[in-house]
C-alpha cells in the first residue's frame, strides 16, 4: 500500500496555479473546447482554465458550488439542495432544479441520467435531464461524497466521509448497493476512473491519492503531500489526473502513461472481447 509512483514514467506534475482559487472543490473537462472547469466553492464561482489563463465562467452561485459534471455542451452544478446547469457556449444558466436535498455533493452521469450524492441525507439521486425528473435510488449507512460511473460494470462507485471510510458500489440494474471495502482511510472526497478500469480515490486523512484495481483487491499509493485533495477528475484523452487541493487553493495536473503501459490483453474492454470470442469458439 505504500508503493509510491515517484518516477516520471508514471506521472509528472504539469502545473499548479494559485491565482483566483479559493477552496477549489471539483474539476471537469470540456473535451469539445479543451477547457477545464473548476468549482471555486468559497467564492461562489465556476472558473475556466484554457491552458493559458484562469477566468470566471459563472459567478454569484448561492451555495458552493461543489460537484460539477460536463455533459456535451452543458455543465451541471451541485449547489446546496439545487441542481444548476449552464450553457458552456454563452454561460447562460439553463436549469435551477430543487431536489429537496440537504447537501448535493458529488455528481457523475451515464447517458441522460445524472447521479448525485446527498452528503447530508446519505442518499444517491438519479436525475434524468431529458425528462426533468428525479428519484432516490439508494440510501447509505455513511455520508456519500464523490461518485463515479463505471461503464465497464454498469455501476456507480461512491466514496464516503468519516473514519475507515467505506467505498460502495450501486448496481444500476436493481439499484442495490454493496460495500466493496472499508478503506482504512479517513474522509474520502473524490473518485475517478481511467480507461483501463483503475479507480483513483482522494483521502483527506493523509492528503494522498490511491489507485485501486477494478475489483478493489489491490491498492497503490499514487501521490502524497497534497492539501485536502477534493473531487478529482481523470482526463482519459490526455491521461491526466486533475486534483483540486481545497486547503491550499491549488490545482495539480498529473500526467500518466496509458494504463502504466498495460498490455492490450489486460485491458478490461479487450479482455471482455477476447472472452466472448473464446466462448463463441466453444
DAPE-V265502 format. One record per pair of residues at least 6 apart in sequence whose C-alpha atoms are under 8 Angstrom apart, sorted by sequence separation. I is the first residue (numbers start at 1). J is the second residue. If there is no record, write none. Layout:
# DAPE-V265502
i->I j->J
i->I j->J
This chain:
# DAPE-V265502
i->5 j->11
i->29 j->35
i->30 j->36
i->39 j->45
i->40 j->46
i->48 j->54
i->49 j->55
i->69 j->75
i->70 j->76
i->77 j->83
i->78 j->84
i->86 j->92
i->87 j->93
i->108 j->114
i->109 j->115
i->117 j->123
i->118 j->124
i->127 j->133
i->128 j->134
i->149 j->155
i->150 j->156
i->159 j->165
i->160 j->166
i->170 j->176
i->171 j->177
i->193 j->199
i->202 j->208
i->203 j->209
i->212 j->218
i->213 j->219
i->234 j->240
i->235 j->241
i->244 j->250
i->245 j->251
i->264 j->270
i->265 j->271
i->29 j->36
i->30 j->37
i->39 j->46
i->40 j->47
i->47 j->54
i->48 j->55
i->68 j->75
i->69 j->76
i->76 j->83
i->77 j->84
i->86 j->93
i->87 j->94
i->107 j->114
i->108 j->115
i->117 j->124
i->118 j->125
i->127 j->134
i->149 j->156
i->150 j->157
i->159 j->166
i->160 j->167
i->170 j->177
i->192 j->199
i->193 j->200
i->202 j->209
i->203 j->210
i->212 j->219
i->234 j->241
i->235 j->242
i->244 j->251
i->245 j->252
i->28 j->36
i->29 j->37
i->38 j->46
i->39 j->47
i->47 j->55
i->48 j->56
i->68 j->76
i->69 j->77
i->76 j->84
i->77 j->85
i->85 j->93
i->86 j->94
i->107 j->115
i->108 j->116
i->116 j->124
i->117 j->125
i->126 j->134
i->127 j->135
i->148 j->156
i->149 j->157
i->159 j->167
i->169 j->177
i->170 j->178
i->191 j->199
i->192 j->200
i->201 j->209
i->202 j->210
i->211 j->219
i->212 j->220
i->233 j->241
i->234 j->242
i->243 j->251
i->244 j->252
i->27 j->36
i->28 j->37
i->37 j->46
i->38 j->47
i->47 j->56
i->48 j->57
i->68 j->77
i->76 j->85
i->84 j->93
i->85 j->94
i->86 j->95
i->107 j->116
i->115 j->124
i->116 j->125
i->125 j->134
i->126 j->135
i->147 j->156
i->148 j->157
i->158 j->167
i->159 j->168
i->168 j->177
i->169 j->178
i->191 j->200
i->192 j->201
i->200 j->209
i->201 j->210
i->210 j->219
i->211 j->220
i->232 j->241
i->233 j->242
i->242 j->251
i->243 j->252
i->27 j->37
i->28 j->38
i->37 j->47
i->38 j->48
i->46 j->56
i->47 j->57
i->67 j->77
i->68 j->78
i->75 j->85
i->76 j->86
i->84 j->94
i->85 j->95
i->106 j->116
i->107 j->117
i->115 j->125
i->116 j->126
i->125 j->135
i->126 j->136
i->147 j->157
i->148 j->158
i->157 j->167
i->158 j->168
i->168 j->178
i->169 j->179
i->190 j->200
i->191 j->201
i->200 j->210
i->201 j->211
i->210 j->220
i->211 j->221
i->232 j->242
i->233 j->243
i->242 j->252
i->243 j->253
i->27 j->38
i->37 j->48
i->38 j->49
i->45 j->56
i->46 j->57
i->47 j->58
i->66 j->77
i->67 j->78
i->74 j->85
i->75 j->86
i->84 j->95
i->85 j->96
i->105 j->116
i->106 j->117
i->114 j->125
i->115 j->126
i->116 j->127
i->125 j->136
i->126 j->137
i->147 j->158
i->157 j->168
i->158 j->169
i->168 j->179
i->169 j->180
i->190 j->201
i->191 j->202
i->200 j->211
i->201 j->212
i->210 j->221
i->211 j->222
i->232 j->243
i->242 j->253
i->26 j->38
i->27 j->39
i->36 j->48
i->37 j->49
i->45 j->57
i->46 j->58
i->65 j->77
i->66 j->78
i->74 j->86
i->75 j->87
i->83 j->95
i->84 j->96
i->104 j->116
i->105 j->117
i->106 j->118
i->114 j->126
i->115 j->127
i->124 j->136
i->125 j->137
i->146 j->158
i->147 j->159
i->157 j->169
i->158 j->170
i->167 j->179
i->168 j->180
i->189 j->201
i->190 j->202
i->199 j->211
i->200 j->212
i->209 j->221
i->210 j->222
i->231 j->243
i->232 j->244
i->241 j->253
i->242 j->254
i->25 j->38
i->26 j->39
i->35 j->48
i->36 j->49
i->45 j->58
i->46 j->59
i->65 j->78
i->66 j->79
i->74 j->87
i->75 j->88
i->83 j->96
i->84 j->97
i->104 j->117
i->105 j->118
i->113 j->126
i->114 j->127
i->123 j->136
i->124 j->137
i->125 j->138
i->145 j->158
i->146 j->159
i->156 j->169
i->157 j->170
i->166 j->179
i->167 j->180
i->168 j->181
i->188 j->201
i->189 j->202
i->190 j->203
i->198 j->211
i->199 j->212
i->208 j->221
i->209 j->222
i->210 j->223
i->230 j->243
i->231 j->244
i->240 j->253
i->241 j->254
i->24 j->38
i->25 j->39
i->26 j->40
i->35 j->49
i->36 j->50
i->45 j->59
i->64 j->78
i->65 j->79
i->73 j->87
i->74 j->88
i->82 j->96
i->83 j->97
i->104 j->118
i->105 j->119
i->113 j->127
i->114 j->128
i->123 j->137
i->124 j->138
i->144 j->158
i->145 j->159
i->146 j->160
i->155 j->169
i->156 j->170
i->166 j->180
i->167 j->181
i->188 j->202
i->189 j->203
i->198 j->212
i->199 j->213
i->208 j->222
i->209 j->223
i->229 j->243
i->230 j->244
i->240 j->254
i->241 j->255
i->24 j->39
i->25 j->40
i->35 j->50
i->44 j->59
i->45 j->60
i->64 j->79
i->65 j->80
i->73 j->88
i->82 j->97
i->83 j->98
i->103 j->118
i->104 j->119
i->113 j->128
i->114 j->129
i->123 j->138
i->124 j->139
i->144 j->159
i->145 j->160
i->155 j->170
i->156 j->171
i->166 j->181
i->167 j->182
i->188 j->203
i->189 j->204
i->198 j->213
i->199 j->214
i->208 j->223
i->209 j->224
i->229 j->244
i->230 j->245
i->240 j->255
i->241 j->256
i->24 j->40
i->25 j->41
i->34 j->50
i->35 j->51
i->44 j->60
i->45 j->61
i->63 j->79
i->64 j->80
i->73 j->89
i->82 j->98
i->83 j->99
i->102 j->118
i->103 j->119
i->104 j->120
i->112 j->128
i->113 j->129
i->123 j->139
i->144 j->160
i->145 j->161
i->155 j->171
i->156 j->172
i->166 j->182
i->167 j->183
i->187 j->203
i->188 j->204
i->197 j->213
i->198 j->214
i->208 j->224
i->229 j->245
i->230 j->246
i->239 j->255
i->240 j->256
i->23 j->40
i->24 j->41
i->43 j->60
i->44 j->61
i->62 j->79
i->63 j->80
i->81 j->98
i->82 j->99
i->101 j->118
i->102 j->119
i->103 j->120
i->112 j->129
i->122 j->139
i->123 j->140
i->143 j->160
i->144 j->161
i->154 j->171
i->155 j->172
i->165 j->182
i->166 j->183
i->186 j->203
i->187 j->204
i->188 j->205
i->197 j->214
i->207 j->224
i->208 j->225
i->228 j->245
i->229 j->246
i->238 j->255
i->239 j->256
i->22 j->40
i->23 j->41
i->24 j->42
i->44 j->62
i->61 j->79
i->81 j->99
i->82 j->100
i->102 j->120
i->103 j->121
i->112 j->130
i->122 j->140
i->142 j->160
i->143 j->161
i->154 j->172
i->164 j->182
i->165 j->183
i->185 j->203
i->186 j->204
i->187 j->205
i->206 j->224
i->207 j->225
i->208 j->226
i->227 j->245
i->228 j->246
i->229 j->247
i->239 j->257
i->21 j->40
i->22 j->41
i->23 j->42
i->44 j->63
i->45 j->64
i->46 j->65
i->81 j->100
i->82 j->101
i->101 j->120
i->102 j->121
i->122 j->141
i->142 j->161
i->143 j->162
i->154 j->173
i->164 j->183
i->165 j->184
i->186 j->205
i->206 j->225
i->207 j->226
i->226 j->245
i->227 j->246
i->228 j->247
i->239 j->258
i->22 j->42
i->44 j->64
i->45 j->65
i->81 j->101
i->101 j->121
i->122 j->142
i->124 j->144
i->142 j->162
i->164 j->184
i->165 j->185
i->185 j->205
i->186 j->206
i->207 j->227
i->209 j->229
i->227 j->247
i->228 j->248
i->22 j->43
i->43 j->64
i->44 j->65
i->80 j->101
i->81 j->102
i->83 j->104
i->122 j->143
i->123 j->144
i->163 j->184
i->164 j->185
i->165 j->186
i->185 j->206
i->207 j->228
i->208 j->229
i->227 j->248
i->41 j->63
i->42 j->64
i->80 j->102
i->81 j->103
i->82 j->104
i->121 j->143
i->122 j->144
i->163 j->185
i->164 j->186
i->165 j->187
i->207 j->229
i->41 j->64
i->80 j->103
i->81 j->104
i->120 j->143
i->163 j->186
i->165 j->188
i->204 j->227
i->40 j->64
i->41 j->65
i->79 j->103
i->80 j->104
i->119 j->143
i->142 j->166
i->162 j->186
i->163 j->187
i->204 j->228
i->39 j->64
i->40 j->65
i->41 j->66
i->79 j->104
i->118 j->143
i->119 j->144
i->161 j->186
i->162 j->187
i->203 j->228
i->204 j->229
i->39 j->65
i->40 j->66
i->78 j->104
i->79 j->105
i->118 j->144
i->119 j->145
i->161 j->187
i->162 j->188
i->203 j->229
i->39 j->66
i->78 j->105
i->117 j->144
i->118 j->145
i->160 j->187
i->161 j->188
i->202 j->229
i->203 j->230
i->39 j->67
i->78 j->106
i->117 j->145
i->160 j->188
i->161 j->189
i->202 j->230
i->39 j->68
i->78 j->107
i->117 j->146
i->159 j->188
i->160 j->189
i->202 j->231
i->38 j->68
i->117 j->147
i->159 j->189
i->202 j->232
i->116 j->147
i->159 j->190
i->201 j->232
i->115 j->147
i->138 j->170
i->159 j->191
i->58 j->91
i->158 j->191
i->20 j->54
i->57 j->91
i->157 j->191
i->19 j->54
i->99 j->134
i->181 j->216
i->180 j->216
i->67 j->104
i->138 j->175
i->66 j->104
i->67 j->105
i->68 j->106
i->69 j->107
i->71 j->109
i->137 j->175
i->138 j->176
i->66 j->105
i->67 j->106
i->68 j->107
i->69 j->108
i->106 j->145
i->107 j->146
i->108 j->147
i->109 j->148
i->110 j->149
i->138 j->177
i->190 j->229
i->25 j->65
i->26 j->66
i->27 j->67
i->28 j->68
i->30 j->70
i->32 j->72
i->66 j->106
i->67 j->107
i->69 j->109
i->105 j->145
i->106 j->146
i->107 j->147
i->108 j->148
i->109 j->149
i->189 j->229
i->190 j->230
i->191 j->231
i->192 j->232
i->194 j->234
i->25 j->66
i->26 j->67
i->27 j->68
i->28 j->69
i->29 j->70
i->105 j->146
i->106 j->147
i->107 j->148
i->108 j->149
i->189 j->230
i->190 j->231
i->191 j->232
i->192 j->233
i->193 j->234
i->194 j->235
i->195 j->236
i->25 j->67
i->26 j->68
i->28 j->70
i->30 j->72
i->146 j->188
i->159 j->201
i->189 j->231
i->190 j->232
i->191 j->233
i->192 j->234
i->194 j->236
i->145 j->188
i->146 j->189
i->147 j->190
i->148 j->191
i->150 j->193
i->145 j->189
i->146 j->190
i->147 j->191
i->148 j->192
i->145 j->190
i->146 j->191
i->147 j->192
i->148 j->193
i->152 j->197
i->194 j->239
i->150 j->197
i->196 j->259
i->195 j->259
i->194 j->259
i->196 j->267
i->197 j->268
i->196 j->268
i->196 j->269
i->106 j->190
i->146 j->231
i->152 j->268
i->152 j->269
i->106 j->231
i->67 j->231
i->26 j->230
i->27 j->231
i->25 j->230
i->26 j->231
i->27 j->232
i->28 j->233
i->24 j->230
i->25 j->231
i->26 j->232
i->27 j->233
i->29 j->235
i->26 j->233
i->27 j->242
i->4 j->220
i->5 j->221
i->27 j->243
i->3 j->220
i->4 j->221
i->5 j->222
i->6 j->223
i->27 j->244
i->1 j->219
i->2 j->220
i->3 j->221
i->4 j->222
i->5 j->223
i->26 j->244
i->1 j->220
i->2 j->221
i->3 j->222
i->4 j->223
i->25 j->244
i->1 j->221
i->24 j->244
i->25 j->245
i->24 j->245
i->25 j->246
i->23 j->245
i->24 j->246
i->23 j->246
i->22 j->246
i->23 j->247
i->23 j->248
i->24 j->249
i->23 j->249
i->24 j->250
i->22 j->249
i->24 j->251
i->21 j->249
i->21 j->250
i->18 j->249
i->18 j->250
i->17 j->250
i->18 j->251
i->16 j->250
i->17 j->251
i->16 j->251
i->17 j->252
i->15 j->251
i->16 j->252
i->15 j->252
i->16 j->253
i->14 j->252
i->15 j->253
i->13 j->252
i->14 j->253
i->13 j->253
i->14 j->254
i->13 j->254
i->14 j->255
i->12 j->254
i->13 j->255
i->11 j->254
i->12 j->255
i->11 j->255
i->12 j->256
i->10 j->255
i->11 j->256
i->10 j->256
i->11 j->257
i->9 j->256
i->10 j->257
i->9 j->257
i->10 j->260
i->9 j->260
